[in-house]
Amino acid sequence: MTTIADRRATFRGLHASGCFVIPNPWDIGSALYLQHLGFKALASTSAGFAFTRGLPDNGIGRDAVLAHLAELVDATDLPINADFENGFAHDPAGVAESVRLCAQTGVAGLSIEDSTGNPDAPLYDHDHAVARIRAARAALDADVMLVGRAEGFLVGRPDLDDIIRRLRAYADAGADCLYAPGLRKREQIAAVVDAVAPKPVNVLVSAPIGLSVADLEALGVRRVSVGGALARAAWGGFLRAATEIAERGTFEALADAAPHATLQKFFASGTDPSK
């Protein structure tokens, strides 16, 4: 197994040039298979993990999330980036405490959102949001990457100018990577990349947007994640098959299931199905 220090150094190096995909497993098995496919780093998904517990996104408490992150770190050799929601606290001091605990799990990076969870006021005001990022950065060792997330597109505030203003401020407050989930158009992505350069930008692709990894790299994107999309893809297969059985009493959708022998061989071989 690689050391935590090695993983953190590798993770920071991945952001220095080029573009890489950081897919989002939701449990140990999915993490191991993504590692087998050759991805260079992984990121947790708050939604994917919550669904495994029968809860909605953002419905898991901090202790359970920390235990989940520790499991992912222990199970793989890859750097893990934590989807750490809004830091499980509103005030900067609470965010600092949470991120210290998160770093103790061995993650190589973590993201902090500026969403409040309150539909009447879905975003922290600008200065408070910046103070939260500053507190998070001060609480972390220099080798742990901090991702500043501007959630405007996801909470009904799709003001690109405000999102860019926030991302610039998060960069100035110490965020190492910037992230505005919900960007879908070339011109939006290019505007964000240009605005925060030379800091790296993460783009979420949770559904087809007509852009490939090569296209995103050409726009200057350094990192591409998929959020809960892989978990939802797995759920899609489950829903189709289970619904067919319940409503029609037939089993045709099971033809698309992964072969038992393939999965058995993979997990029995220590994640190397060639053994």
VENMOSUL-V309017 format. One record per residue. N is the residue number from 0. PHI is phi in whole degrees, -180 to 180 (NA if undefined). OMEGA is omega in whole degrees, -180 to 180 (none if undefined). D_LAST is the distance of its C-alpha to the last C-alpha in Angstrom with 1 decimal. Layout:
# VENMOSUL-V309017
n=N phi=PHI omega=OMEGA d_last=D_LAST
n=N phi=PHI omega=OMEGA d_last=D_LAST
This chain:
# VENMOSUL-V309017
n=0 phi=NA omega=175 d_last=18.8
n=1 phi=-74 omega=179 d_last=21.4
n=2 phi=-79 omega=177 d_last=25.0
n=3 phi=-62 omega=179 d_last=27.2
n=4 phi=-62 omega=178 d_last=29.5
n=5 phi=-63 omega=-178 d_last=26.9
n=6 phi=-64 omega=-180 d_last=25.8
n=7 phi=-67 omega=177 d_last=29.5
n=8 phi=-66 omega=178 d_last=30.2
n=9 phi=-62 omega=-178 d_last=27.4
n=10 phi=-62 omega=178 d_last=28.6
n=11 phi=-63 omega=179 d_last=32.2
n=12 phi=-64 omega=179 d_last=31.2
n=13 phi=-61 omega=-178 d_last=29.6
n=14 phi=-86 omega=-173 d_last=33.0
n=15 phi=-77 omega=-179 d_last=34.9
n=16 phi=-161 omega=178 d_last=34.4
n=17 phi=70 omega=-178 d_last=32.8
n=18 phi=-145 omega=178 d_last=31.3
n=19 phi=-132 omega=177 d_last=28.0
n=20 phi=-96 omega=178 d_last=26.8
n=21 phi=-118 omega=-175 d_last=26.2
n=22 phi=-73 omega=-169 d_last=25.0
n=23 phi=-118 omega=173 d_last=25.8
n=24 phi=-74 omega=-180 d_last=23.4
n=25 phi=-118 omega=177 d_last=25.3
n=26 phi=-159 omega=-176 d_last=23.0
n=27 phi=-64 omega=-178 d_last=20.0
n=28 phi=-60 omega=180 d_last=17.6
n=29 phi=-68 omega=177 d_last=19.1
n=30 phi=-65 omega=-179 d_last=19.0
n=31 phi=-65 omega=-179 d_last=15.3
n=32 phi=-71 omega=177 d_last=14.7
n=33 phi=-64 omega=175 d_last=17.5
n=34 phi=-61 omega=179 d_last=16.0
n=35 phi=-59 omega=-178 d_last=12.7
n=36 phi=-74 omega=174 d_last=15.3
n=37 phi=101 omega=176 d_last=16.7
n=38 phi=-64 omega=-172 d_last=20.0
n=39 phi=-92 omega=179 d_last=21.8
n=40 phi=-160 omega=180 d_last=23.5
n=41 phi=-131 omega=175 d_last=24.0
n=42 phi=-131 omega=176 d_last=27.2
n=43 phi=-72 omega=176 d_last=28.0
n=44 phi=-130 omega=-179 d_last=30.1
n=45 phi=-63 omega=-179 d_last=33.1
n=46 phi=-68 omega=-178 d_last=33.4
n=47 phi=-58 omega=179 d_last=29.9
n=48 phi=-69 omega=-180 d_last=29.8
n=49 phi=-59 omega=-179 d_last=33.3
n=50 phi=-63 omega=178 d_last=32.5
n=51 phi=-68 omega=179 d_last=29.9
n=52 phi=-100 omega=-179 d_last=32.8
n=53 phi=71 omega=-178 d_last=35.2
n=54 phi=-128 omega=177 d_last=37.2
n=55 phi=-78 omega=174 d_last=38.3
n=56 phi=-53 omega=-177 d_last=37.4
n=57 phi=69 omega=-180 d_last=39.2
n=58 phi=-100 omega=-179 d_last=39.6
n=59 phi=-99 omega=178 d_last=37.3
n=60 phi=-77 omega=-175 d_last=39.0
n=61 phi=-61 omega=-176 d_last=38.2
n=62 phi=-62 omega=180 d_last=36.8
n=63 phi=-67 omega=178 d_last=34.2
n=64 phi=-65 omega=179 d_last=33.2
n=65 phi=-62 omega=178 d_last=32.9
n=66 phi=-64 omega=178 d_last=30.7
n=67 phi=-63 omega=179 d_last=28.5
n=68 phi=-63 omega=178 d_last=28.3
n=69 phi=-61 omega=177 d_last=27.5
n=70 phi=-62 omega=-180 d_last=24.5
n=71 phi=-63 omega=180 d_last=23.2
n=72 phi=-62 omega=-177 d_last=23.8
n=73 phi=-71 omega=-173 d_last=22.2
n=74 phi=-83 omega=-172 d_last=19.0
n=75 phi=-125 omega=174 d_last=18.2
n=76 phi=-99 omega=-171 d_last=18.7
n=77 phi=-96 omega=171 d_last=20.9
n=78 phi=-62 omega=178 d_last=24.7
n=79 phi=-115 omega=172 d_last=26.0
n=80 phi=-102 omega=-177 d_last=29.4
n=81 phi=-90 omega=165 d_last=31.3
n=82 phi=-76 omega=-170 d_last=33.2
n=83 phi=-103 omega=173 d_last=36.0
n=84 phi=51 omega=-178 d_last=38.5
n=85 phi=-99 omega=179 d_last=42.1
n=86 phi=82 omega=178 d_last=41.3
n=87 phi=55 omega=178 d_last=42.4
n=88 phi=-166 omega=177 d_last=45.9
n=89 phi=-97 omega=-175 d_last=48.9
n=90 phi=-87 omega=-179 d_last=50.6
n=91 phi=-56 omega=-179 d_last=49.3
n=92 phi=-65 omega=178 d_last=49.3
n=93 phi=-67 omega=176 d_last=47.1
n=94 phi=-62 omega=-180 d_last=44.6
n=95 phi=-60 omega=178 d_last=44.6
n=96 phi=-61 omega=-178 d_last=43.8
n=97 phi=-64 omega=-177 d_last=41.0
n=98 phi=-71 omega=174 d_last=39.3
n=99 phi=-62 omega=178 d_last=39.5
n=100 phi=-65 omega=179 d_last=37.6
n=101 phi=-63 omega=180 d_last=35.1
n=102 phi=-61 omega=180 d_last=34.5
n=103 phi=-66 omega=177 d_last=34.0
n=104 phi=-74 omega=-180 d_last=30.8
n=105 phi=100 omega=179 d_last=29.3
n=106 phi=-64 omega=179 d_last=29.3
n=107 phi=-91 omega=179 d_last=29.9
n=108 phi=-165 omega=178 d_last=32.4
n=109 phi=-154 omega=179 d_last=34.4
n=110 phi=-112 omega=177 d_last=36.7
n=111 phi=-124 omega=-179 d_last=40.2
n=112 phi=-90 omega=175 d_last=42.0
n=113 phi=-105 omega=177 d_last=45.7
n=114 phi=-90 omega=-174 d_last=46.0
n=115 phi=-95 omega=-171 d_last=48.0
n=116 phi=85 omega=179 d_last=47.0
n=117 phi=-104 omega=-176 d_last=50.7
n=118 phi=-63 omega=179 d_last=51.4
n=119 phi=-78 omega=177 d_last=55.0
n=120 phi=-144 omega=-167 d_last=54.0
n=121 phi=-73 omega=180 d_last=50.4
n=122 phi=-121 omega=170 d_last=50.2
n=123 phi=-64 omega=177 d_last=51.3
n=124 phi=-63 omega=-168 d_last=54.3
n=125 phi=-53 omega=-175 d_last=53.6
n=126 phi=-64 omega=179 d_last=54.8
n=127 phi=-67 omega=178 d_last=53.1
n=128 phi=-61 omega=179 d_last=49.7
n=129 phi=-66 omega=179 d_last=50.0
n=130 phi=-63 omega=178 d_last=50.9
n=131 phi=-66 omega=178 d_last=47.8
n=132 phi=-66 omega=180 d_last=45.6
n=133 phi=-62 omega=179 d_last=47.7
n=134 phi=-67 omega=178 d_last=47.2
n=135 phi=-63 omega=-179 d_last=43.5
n=136 phi=-64 omega=-179 d_last=43.3
n=137 phi=-67 omega=-177 d_last=45.5
n=138 phi=-86 omega=-175 d_last=43.4
n=139 phi=-105 omega=169 d_last=40.1
n=140 phi=-65 omega=-176 d_last=39.1
n=141 phi=-63 omega=-177 d_last=39.3
n=142 phi=-83 omega=178 d_last=35.5
n=143 phi=-93 omega=-178 d_last=34.9
n=144 phi=-79 omega=177 d_last=35.4
n=145 phi=-113 omega=179 d_last=37.9
n=146 phi=-108 omega=177 d_last=37.9
n=147 phi=-95 omega=-176 d_last=41.3
n=148 phi=-111 omega=174 d_last=41.3
n=149 phi=-106 omega=-167 d_last=44.3
n=150 phi=-97 omega=-173 d_last=44.1
n=151 phi=-52 omega=-179 d_last=47.2
n=152 phi=-63 omega=-175 d_last=45.6
n=153 phi=-85 omega=-176 d_last=43.9
n=154 phi=-117 omega=176 d_last=47.0
n=155 phi=81 omega=177 d_last=49.6
n=156 phi=-126 omega=-173 d_last=50.8
n=157 phi=-82 omega=-180 d_last=49.7
n=158 phi=-96 omega=-174 d_last=52.0
n=159 phi=-62 omega=180 d_last=50.1
n=160 phi=-62 omega=179 d_last=52.8
n=161 phi=-68 omega=179 d_last=52.5
n=162 phi=-62 omega=178 d_last=48.7
n=163 phi=-64 omega=177 d_last=49.0
n=164 phi=-59 omega=179 d_last=51.6
n=165 phi=-66 omega=-178 d_last=49.4
n=166 phi=-62 omega=177 d_last=46.4
n=167 phi=-61 omega=180 d_last=48.6
n=168 phi=-67 omega=178 d_last=50.0
n=169 phi=-66 omega=176 d_last=46.6
n=170 phi=-62 omega=179 d_last=45.6
n=171 phi=-65 omega=-179 d_last=48.9
n=172 phi=-84 omega=174 d_last=48.1
n=173 phi=119 omega=177 d_last=44.9
n=174 phi=-66 omega=-178 d_last=42.1
n=175 phi=-87 omega=-178 d_last=39.6
n=176 phi=-142 omega=-176 d_last=38.3
n=177 phi=-118 omega=-167 d_last=40.3
n=178 phi=-153 omega=176 d_last=39.3
n=179 phi=-127 omega=-179 d_last=41.4
n=180 phi=-59 omega=-178 d_last=39.4
n=181 phi=111 omega=174 d_last=41.1
n=182 phi=-64 omega=-178 d_last=41.7
n=183 phi=-132 omega=-174 d_last=41.2
n=184 phi=-102 omega=-180 d_last=43.6
n=185 phi=-53 omega=-175 d_last=43.3
n=186 phi=-67 omega=177 d_last=46.7
n=187 phi=-66 omega=-179 d_last=45.8
n=188 phi=-62 omega=180 d_last=42.6
n=189 phi=-62 omega=-179 d_last=44.4
n=190 phi=-64 omega=180 d_last=47.2
n=191 phi=-68 omega=179 d_last=45.0
n=192 phi=-58 omega=-179 d_last=43.1
n=193 phi=-65 omega=-174 d_last=46.5
n=194 phi=-68 omega=-174 d_last=48.1
n=195 phi=-107 omega=179 d_last=45.7
n=196 phi=-54 omega=10 d_last=44.8
n=197 phi=-92 omega=179 d_last=43.4
n=198 phi=-65 omega=-180 d_last=41.5
n=199 phi=-73 omega=-179 d_last=38.2
n=200 phi=-120 omega=172 d_last=38.2
n=201 phi=-99 omega=174 d_last=35.5
n=202 phi=-117 omega=177 d_last=35.9
n=203 phi=-88 omega=172 d_last=34.7
n=204 phi=-122 omega=-177 d_last=33.5
n=205 phi=-105 omega=176 d_last=33.3
n=206 phi=-161 omega=180 d_last=34.5
n=207 phi=-57 omega=178 d_last=35.0
n=208 phi=-124 omega=179 d_last=37.7
n=209 phi=77 omega=180 d_last=37.8
n=210 phi=-128 omega=177 d_last=36.3
n=211 phi=-91 omega=174 d_last=32.9
n=212 phi=-59 omega=179 d_last=31.2
n=213 phi=-62 omega=178 d_last=33.0
n=214 phi=-63 omega=-179 d_last=36.2
n=215 phi=-66 omega=177 d_last=35.9
n=216 phi=-62 omega=179 d_last=35.1
n=217 phi=-64 omega=177 d_last=38.2
n=218 phi=-83 omega=179 d_last=40.2
n=219 phi=98 omega=179 d_last=39.2
n=220 phi=-70 omega=-180 d_last=36.7
n=221 phi=-100 omega=-171 d_last=34.2
n=222 phi=-145 omega=-179 d_last=32.0
n=223 phi=-127 omega=176 d_last=31.1
n=224 phi=-117 omega=-178 d_last=30.1
n=225 phi=-121 omega=177 d_last=29.9
n=226 phi=58 omega=-180 d_last=31.2
n=227 phi=-85 omega=-172 d_last=30.7
n=228 phi=-66 omega=178 d_last=30.0
n=229 phi=-66 omega=176 d_last=26.3
n=230 phi=-63 omega=179 d_last=27.2
n=231 phi=-68 omega=176 d_last=30.1
n=232 phi=-63 omega=177 d_last=28.0
n=233 phi=-64 omega=177 d_last=26.0
n=234 phi=-63 omega=178 d_last=29.3
n=235 phi=-59 omega=177 d_last=30.7
n=236 phi=-63 omega=178 d_last=28.3
n=237 phi=-62 omega=-178 d_last=29.0
n=238 phi=-63 omega=-180 d_last=32.8
n=239 phi=-62 omega=-178 d_last=32.9
n=240 phi=-69 omega=-177 d_last=31.2
n=241 phi=-66 omega=179 d_last=33.1
n=242 phi=-66 omega=178 d_last=36.4
n=243 phi=-61 omega=180 d_last=36.1
n=244 phi=-63 omega=-177 d_last=35.6
n=245 phi=-68 omega=-172 d_last=38.5
n=246 phi=-95 omega=-175 d_last=40.9
n=247 phi=-115 omega=-178 d_last=40.3
n=248 phi=71 omega=178 d_last=38.6
n=249 phi=-119 omega=-169 d_last=36.0
n=250 phi=-134 omega=-174 d_last=32.3
n=251 phi=-64 omega=-176 d_last=31.7
n=252 phi=-65 omega=179 d_last=30.0
n=253 phi=-68 omega=177 d_last=27.1
n=254 phi=-64 omega=-180 d_last=26.1
n=255 phi=-88 omega=-177 d_last=24.8
n=256 phi=-68 omega=174 d_last=22.5
n=257 phi=-62 omega=-180 d_last=18.8
n=258 phi=-61 omega=178 d_last=17.2
n=259 phi=-57 omega=-177 d_last=16.4
n=260 phi=-63 omega=179 d_last=13.3
n=261 phi=-65 omega=-180 d_last=11.9
n=262 phi=-68 omega=179 d_last=12.9
n=263 phi=-61 omega=-179 d_last=11.9
n=264 phi=-66 omega=-179 d_last=8.2
n=265 phi=-61 omega=-174 d_last=8.5
n=266 phi=-76 omega=177 d_last=10.7
n=267 phi=-78 omega=-174 d_last=9.1
n=268 phi=-97 omega=-177 d_last=5.9
n=269 phi=72 omega=177 d_last=8.6
n=270 phi=76 omega=175 d_last=9.1
n=271 phi=-120 omega=-174 d_last=6.0
n=272 phi=-69 omega=179 d_last=5.4
n=273 phi=-80 omega=-178 d_last=3.8
n=274 phi=-75 omega=none d_last=0.0
